[in-house]
C-alpha cells in the first residue's frame, strides 16, 4: 500500500514547546495531561519521570509543576501559586491570547461568546478569565436559544473549524449592534486542516492519527471524512486493520497537533507493509 | 390591475424626522438635497421656501441652514459653523452613529473599512470622521486587492445589503486577528428589503418608487429583481408604461425610504386603472 502524508500534520508549535519544557523539568508534575496524547505522556513519564496529577489538592508543597498546553483555570493557577513557586507555564501562547481577551473584554462590559466545547480543558481555562458568565456554544443552533446583549465579543477554541466559527459570527453580526470578533483559531490548526482536506480529496482511504480526546484530531477526522468516505481515526498502529486497505491504492495519513512523529512513523510503516 | 403594497415601504424614521425639521425652518437652506427625492425637495421649496444649495461658499452669513439626512463632512460642518450659528442638524441618527464609530475607532488605531459607495454623500460624511484614510469598498473583490492591518473595524453605509456586508466581514475575520464589526445597516432598510423580497416572490410584476440617486431604492430594486423578473424602478407615475402590465394579474409596489406617500399613492392609483 502506497502512503502519502499530508503537507502539514502533527506537532504544532505549542505542543513542541510544551514537550521541550517538560523534558527540562525531570520529576515534574503536570496538572492534568500536558497534551492530549496518552502515549507521549507515557514516554515523558518513562524517560523523564514527568507525571500527571489531575487533582490540585494532591500536589505536594514546593513541587515542580508544569502547566499543560491547554492552560488551567485562573483559580487553579492561584491555588497552585499558594502551594509552590516552581511553576513552569507550558500553556500554548495561542491559548494565553483568548484568556487575555476574555479578561479584557468582559471587564469592558462585552458579553463573551466562546465557540468551543465547554468540557474541554482549554475552554474551561479561557472561561475562568471572564468576569461574567460567558456563553459557550458548540454550534449555531445552541447560540440561537440564548439571549444576547448589544455588545458581544466572540472568540474560538484554538482548534475549531473556521466555517462554523463564521456561521456564529454572522449570526451575532446580524443580531447585535457591535460584534468584536477575535479569530483565535491557531494557524497550525488551519494548516493541518487545509492539508488534510486536500489530501483526502486525492486518496482512496485516509488514516488520522491522534488522541481520541484531542479536539484538533477530531476536526481533522471530520474534515477528511467529508472528502474521503473511508476514513479512520486511530491512536497508534495497533488499531490498524488490514481490511481497511483491501482494493485501495493510495492511503493518506495526517495526525493531530499532539501526535509525536514516532507514533506516526510506526503507523506509516505498518500501512506500507500491507 | 390589482396592486399589493409591501408590508414595509417608504419613509423611514430619519427621513420623516428630517422633513419635519425642514418644514419648521421656512426659508431655510439645505446644504445639498435634504433627502434623495427630487419631487419632495421641490414640494419643500414650494410650500416652505426651503431651498437647496450645493456650494457651502454660496451660503450667506447667518443663514438658516439645515443639514441633510445623509450628514455632511466634518470639515464642511466646521466651515458652516464659522458662517452661521443657525444650524439645524437633520442628519439621520443612524448616520451619526457610524460617524462617531469612525472617529473613535480610528483614534484607537483601528484600520477602518467602510462597506459603501465612495461617491455617496453619507459615505463622504462618515469618511471625514476617520483620522486615517479609511478603506471604502463596494464589494469583496475590491477589498481583496487592499492591504489590511491586524486590527480592523468594519462599518456599513446604512442602506446596504446585509449579505454582502457579511461576505466582507467573513473575509476580514479570516484575515485579521481582530475584526470589530458594527452593524450600521438601519432597521428600516432591513424591513423594507425583507418586505420587498417577500412581495416580489408572489407577484407577476413589481414597481419600485424612489429617487434614482437613492441608494436604498436601488437596493430594493436589485433585491426585487432577483425574485421577480419584471421589475421597474420609477421616480413617479409619469414613468409608468401600460405595456409592463399586459397579461399580468398582480403588481407589487414598494418605495425607497425617501419616497413620500403622495408620490406612492399616485403610482398605485395609476396602476390600478390599467
Contacts between the chains, C-beta under 8 A, distances in Angstrom:
chain1	res1	chain2	res2	distance
A	162	B	174	6.6
A	165	B	173	7.7
A	166	B	170	5.0
A	166	B	173	6.3
A	166	B	174	7.6
A	169	B	169	6.9
A	169	B	170	7.3
A	169	B	173	5.7
A	169	B	181	7.7
A	170	B	166	5.0
A	170	B	169	7.3
A	170	B	170	7.0
A	173	B	165	7.7
A	173	B	166	6.3
A	173	B	169	5.7
A	173	B	181	5.0
A	173	B	183	5.4
A	174	B	162	6.6
A	174	B	166	7.6
A	174	B	183	6.9
A	176	B	183	7.0
A	177	B	182	6.8
A	177	B	183	6.0
A	178	B	180	7.0
A	178	B	181	7.2
A	178	B	182	5.4
A	178	B	183	7.7
A	179	B	180	7.8
A	179	B	181	4.7
A	179	B	183	7.2
A	180	B	178	7.0
A	180	B	179	7.8
A	180	B	180	4.9
A	180	B	181	7.4
A	181	B	169	7.7
A	181	B	173	5.0
A	181	B	178	7.2
A	181	B	179	4.7
A	181	B	180	7.4
A	181	B	181	6.2
A	182	B	177	6.9
A	182	B	178	5.4
A	183	B	173	5.4
A	183	B	174	7.0
A	183	B	176	7.0
A	183	B	177	6.0
A	183	B	178	7.7
A	183	B	179	7.3
